[in-house]
Amino acid sequence: QVQLVESGGGLVQPGGSLRLSCAASGNIHSNYIMGWYRQAPGKQREFVASITGSGVISSADFVEGRFTISRDNAKNTMYLQMNSLKPEDTAVYLCNAEYTCYSHWGQGTQVTVSS
């Protein structure tokens, strides 16, 4: 089993920054692809960005260079640095870890962008 715990969410003004963390424990290893998803109220969950153990990154178009995903395999932790936040970035941000047929999710951390 793999456990994922997100942290770092909160309330921030438009244009502000937040850094999310996802700490993984259990049977996690660097072959897992780790990623961030988000879900706003009344909307479907959407992909934000992912990173492989070797550092290959994929990201959604709306990231537009504002978000940076990174990963520390030694600490089993993934990060999402979010800059230039917009009100439409408001959502619960969830951490995901996938390997072959295994997919694990965290509980999520709330990000609210509002003045």
Secondary structure as a PSIPRED ss2 file (coil, helix, strand):
# PSIPRED VFORMAT (PSIPRED V4.0)

   1 Q C   1.000  0.000  0.000
   2 V E   0.000  0.000  1.000
   3 Q E   0.000  0.000  1.000
   4 L E   0.000  0.000  1.000
   5 V E   0.000  0.000  1.000
   6 E E   0.000  0.000  1.000
   7 S E   0.000  0.000  1.000
   8 G C   1.000  0.000  0.000
   9 G C   1.000  0.000  0.000
  10 G E   0.000  0.000  1.000
  11 L E   0.000  0.000  1.000
  12 V E   0.000  0.000  1.000
  13 Q C   1.000  0.000  0.000
  14 P C   1.000  0.000  0.000
  15 G C   1.000  0.000  0.000
  16 G C   1.000  0.000  0.000
  17 S C   1.000  0.000  0.000
  18 L E   0.000  0.000  1.000
  19 R E   0.000  0.000  1.000
  20 L E   0.000  0.000  1.000
  21 S E   0.000  0.000  1.000
  22 C E   0.000  0.000  1.000
  23 A E   0.000  0.000  1.000
  24 A E   0.000  0.000  1.000
  25 S E   0.000  0.000  1.000
  26 G E   0.000  0.000  1.000
  27 N C   1.000  0.000  0.000
  28 I C   1.000  0.000  0.000
  29 H C   1.000  0.000  0.000
  30 S C   1.000  0.000  0.000
  31 N C   1.000  0.000  0.000
  32 Y C   1.000  0.000  0.000
  33 I E   0.000  0.000  1.000
  34 M E   0.000  0.000  1.000
  35 G E   0.000  0.000  1.000
  36 W E   0.000  0.000  1.000
  37 Y E   0.000  0.000  1.000
  38 R E   0.000  0.000  1.000
  39 Q E   0.000  0.000  1.000
  40 A C   1.000  0.000  0.000
  41 P C   1.000  0.000  0.000
  42 G C   1.000  0.000  0.000
  43 K C   1.000  0.000  0.000
  44 Q C   1.000  0.000  0.000
  45 R C   1.000  0.000  0.000
  46 E E   0.000  0.000  1.000
  47 F E   0.000  0.000  1.000
  48 V E   0.000  0.000  1.000
  49 A E   0.000  0.000  1.000
  50 S E   0.000  0.000  1.000
  51 I E   0.000  0.000  1.000
  52 T C   1.000  0.000  0.000
  53 G C   1.000  0.000  0.000
  54 S C   1.000  0.000  0.000
  55 G C   1.000  0.000  0.000
  56 V C   1.000  0.000  0.000
  57 I E   0.000  0.000  1.000
  58 S E   0.000  0.000  1.000
  59 S E   0.000  0.000  1.000
  60 A C   1.000  0.000  0.000
  61 D H   0.000  1.000  0.000
  62 F H   0.000  1.000  0.000
  63 V H   0.000  1.000  0.000
  64 E C   1.000  0.000  0.000
  65 G C   1.000  0.000  0.000
  66 R C   1.000  0.000  0.000
  67 F E   0.000  0.000  1.000
  68 T E   0.000  0.000  1.000
  69 I E   0.000  0.000  1.000
  70 S E   0.000  0.000  1.000
  71 R E   0.000  0.000  1.000
  72 D E   0.000  0.000  1.000
  73 N C   1.000  0.000  0.000
  74 A C   1.000  0.000  0.000
  75 K C   1.000  0.000  0.000
  76 N C   1.000  0.000  0.000
  77 T E   0.000  0.000  1.000
  78 M E   0.000  0.000  1.000
  79 Y E   0.000  0.000  1.000
  80 L E   0.000  0.000  1.000
  81 Q E   0.000  0.000  1.000
  82 M E   0.000  0.000  1.000
  83 N C   1.000  0.000  0.000
  84 S C   1.000  0.000  0.000
  85 L C   1.000  0.000  0.000
  86 K C   1.000  0.000  0.000
  87 P H   0.000  1.000  0.000
  88 E H   0.000  1.000  0.000
  89 D H   0.000  1.000  0.000
  90 T C   1.000  0.000  0.000
  91 A E   0.000  0.000  1.000
  92 V E   0.000  0.000  1.000
  93 Y E   0.000  0.000  1.000
  94 L E   0.000  0.000  1.000
  95 C E   0.000  0.000  1.000
  96 N E   0.000  0.000  1.000
  97 A E   0.000  0.000  1.000
  98 E E   0.000  0.000  1.000
  99 Y E   0.000  0.000  1.000
 100 T C   1.000  0.000  0.000
 101 C C   1.000  0.000  0.000
 102 Y E   0.000  0.000  1.000
 103 S E   0.000  0.000  1.000
 104 H E   0.000  0.000  1.000
 105 W E   0.000  0.000  1.000
 106 G C   1.000  0.000  0.000
 107 Q C   1.000  0.000  0.000
 108 G C   1.000  0.000  0.000
 109 T E   0.000  0.000  1.000
 110 Q E   0.000  0.000  1.000
 111 V E   0.000  0.000  1.000
 112 T E   0.000  0.000  1.000
 113 V E   0.000  0.000  1.000
 114 S C   1.000  0.000  0.000
 115 S C   1.000  0.000  0.000
